[in-house]
């Protein structure tokens, strides 16, 4: 049974840093695609960063240069290092995984001229809350 568990959220002041972790169990250590998403109150969930098995990455324009996605395959943990946090980064952050991509399916892709992560994850965590105060 697949399970993703996020941790590392909290409250910080603008300019601060947090590192989110997503511990995965019941999914392959080298899942084809993993990603971080966030949802702020009253807004739709949006992709923040994605990482494919071959190392391809995608970041939302709003976090480029500030956030870094990485994974430890040995421990089966996905990370999101968040630096220079802004109040608009406040949201519940979720991790997702696609263990195996279907034929023609991609982990990271160009959509509307921008790189983005596949939103159709097979497995989701319950989320961790990040609050950034000004």
C-alpha positions as CSV (number, residue, x, y, z in Angstrom):
1,X,0.0,0.0,0.0
2,X,1.5,3.3,-1.1
3,X,2.0,6.0,1.4
4,X,3.5,9.4,1.2
5,X,4.2,11.4,4.4
6,X,5.2,15.1,4.3
7,X,7.0,16.9,7.1
8,X,9.0,20.0,7.7
9,X,6.3,22.6,7.4
10,X,6.0,25.4,9.9
11,X,5.9,29.2,10.4
12,X,8.7,31.4,9.3
13,X,9.3,35.1,8.5
14,X,9.8,36.3,5.0
15,X,13.3,35.7,3.9
16,X,13.6,32.5,5.9
17,X,14.1,28.9,4.8
18,X,12.4,25.5,5.3
19,X,13.1,22.1,4.0
20,X,10.2,19.8,3.3
21,X,10.5,16.1,3.3
22,X,8.3,13.4,1.8
23,X,8.9,9.9,3.0
24,X,7.6,7.3,0.6
25,X,6.6,3.7,1.3
26,X,5.0,1.2,-0.9
27,X,6.3,2.9,-4.0
28,X,9.5,2.1,-5.9
29,X,12.6,3.8,-4.7
30,X,13.1,5.1,-8.2
31,X,9.6,6.2,-9.0
32,X,9.3,7.6,-12.5
33,X,8.0,10.9,-11.3
34,X,7.7,12.8,-8.1
35,X,6.7,16.3,-7.4
36,X,5.7,19.0,-4.9
37,X,2.4,20.9,-5.2
38,X,0.8,23.5,-3.0
39,X,-2.7,24.9,-2.4
40,X,-3.4,28.2,-0.8
41,X,-6.9,29.0,0.7
42,X,-9.3,29.8,-2.1
43,X,-6.9,28.8,-4.8
44,X,-6.4,25.7,-6.9
45,X,-3.6,23.3,-6.3
46,X,-0.6,24.2,-8.4
47,X,2.6,22.4,-9.3
48,X,5.7,23.7,-7.5
49,X,8.5,21.4,-8.7
50,X,8.9,18.1,-10.3
51,X,11.6,15.5,-10.7
52,X,11.8,12.6,-13.1
53,X,13.8,9.4,-12.7
54,X,16.2,10.6,-15.3
55,X,16.9,13.8,-13.4
56,X,14.8,16.2,-15.5
57,X,13.3,19.0,-13.3
58,X,10.6,21.6,-13.6
59,X,9.9,24.6,-11.4
60,X,7.0,27.0,-11.3
61,X,8.2,30.4,-12.4
62,X,7.3,31.8,-9.0
63,X,9.8,29.6,-7.2
64,X,12.7,29.4,-9.6
65,X,16.0,30.3,-8.1
66,X,14.5,29.9,-4.6
67,X,13.3,26.3,-4.3
68,X,15.3,23.1,-5.0
69,X,13.8,19.7,-5.4
70,X,15.9,16.6,-4.8
71,X,15.5,13.0,-3.8
72,X,17.4,10.4,-1.9
73,X,16.6,7.1,-3.7
74,X,18.3,5.0,-1.0
75,X,16.0,6.4,1.7
76,X,13.0,6.9,-0.7
77,X,12.6,10.5,0.4
78,X,11.8,13.5,-1.7
79,X,12.9,17.0,-0.5
80,X,12.0,20.5,-1.2
81,X,14.5,23.1,0.0
82,X,12.8,26.5,0.1
83,X,14.9,29.6,0.5
84,X,14.0,33.3,0.6
85,X,10.4,32.5,1.4
86,X,7.7,35.0,0.7
87,X,4.2,35.5,2.2
88,X,2.7,34.3,-1.1
89,X,4.4,30.9,-0.6
90,X,2.1,30.2,2.3
91,X,0.0,27.1,1.5
92,X,-0.4,23.5,2.2
93,X,2.3,21.6,0.4
94,X,1.7,18.1,-1.0
95,X,4.0,15.6,-2.5
96,X,2.9,13.2,-5.2
97,X,4.3,10.2,-7.0
98,X,3.8,8.4,-10.3
99,X,5.6,5.1,-9.9
100,X,5.4,4.2,-13.6
101,X,4.7,6.5,-16.5
102,X,2.3,5.3,-19.2
103,X,3.3,5.2,-22.8
104,X,3.6,8.8,-24.0
105,X,3.2,10.2,-20.5
106,X,5.8,12.6,-19.2
107,X,6.9,13.7,-15.8
108,X,7.9,17.2,-16.7
109,X,6.7,19.0,-19.8
110,X,6.3,22.3,-21.5
111,X,2.8,23.7,-21.1
112,X,2.1,27.2,-22.4
113,X,5.7,27.8,-22.9
114,X,6.6,27.0,-19.4
115,X,8.1,23.8,-17.8
116,X,5.6,22.2,-15.5
117,X,5.2,18.9,-13.5
118,X,2.6,16.3,-14.4
119,X,-0.4,17.1,-12.1
120,X,-1.9,13.6,-12.5
121,X,0.0,11.9,-9.6
122,X,-1.1,8.4,-8.7
123,X,-0.3,8.8,-5.0
124,X,-0.6,11.9,-2.7
125,X,0.4,12.8,0.8
126,X,-1.8,14.5,3.3
127,X,0.1,17.8,3.1
128,X,2.2,20.0,5.4
129,X,1.3,23.6,6.2
130,X,3.8,26.4,5.4
131,X,3.0,29.9,6.7
132,X,5.3,32.8,5.9
133,X,4.7,36.1,7.7
134,X,5.8,39.5,6.4
